[in-house]
Amino acid sequence: MSVLDDAARVEALAVLSTFRTEFYRCLTARADALFEVTDALLCTDGPVRSLVDLVLAPEHRR
């Protein structure tokens, strides 16, 4: 690994963090729950067939 690789990782994480913050700000009602459902949707392996599948995903903490 080089310093450039580390710098690229730090920059990528900063971009992701900014995106997540801005996305959360766009959610008005029930922002926490919607944000967690979105995380579950993006992190679940395979197709999602129902909302119950998302709620059972480990990323959805509610």
N, C-alpha and C positions, 0 to 999 in steps of 0.2 A: 504494500500500500504506500501511496505517496501522499504528500501534503496536498496535492491537487485533488486527489480522490476525496480526502477529508473535507476540503473546501467545497467540493461539488455536493457532497452529502449534506453539509451544513446548509448550503444554499437551497437544496431541494427540500429539506425539512422546514426551512423558513417560508418557502413558497407554499408548502402544504399547510403549515400553521396559519398563514394569512388567509388562504382559501377557506379553511374550516371556520375561522373567526368571522369572515365576511358572510359565509353561508349561514351561520348561526344567527347573525344579525338580520338576515332576510326573513327568518321564521318569526312569526308574530305570536299566534296562539299556540300553546303547548310546545314551545320551542325545544325543551329538553327531550320530550318524548319523540318528537319528529326527528330530532338530530340523532337519537339513538337508533331509531328505526332505519334511518339512512345509513348509519354505520353498519348495522346488521345486514342490510341489503348489499352493501359493497363488500363485506367481508365473508359472507356465506359462500361455502363451496357448492357449486352446482346451481341448478335452476330453483327459483323460489315460486312455489305454486299457490301459496296463500299467506295471508298476514300472520297466521298462527305459526307458520314456519319461521318467520322473522322473529317473532316474539320469543321463540324457543332458542334462538341463536345466542351463543355466549356473549356476543357484543351488546345485546339488548339487555340492560340490567334492570329494567322495570318489571 
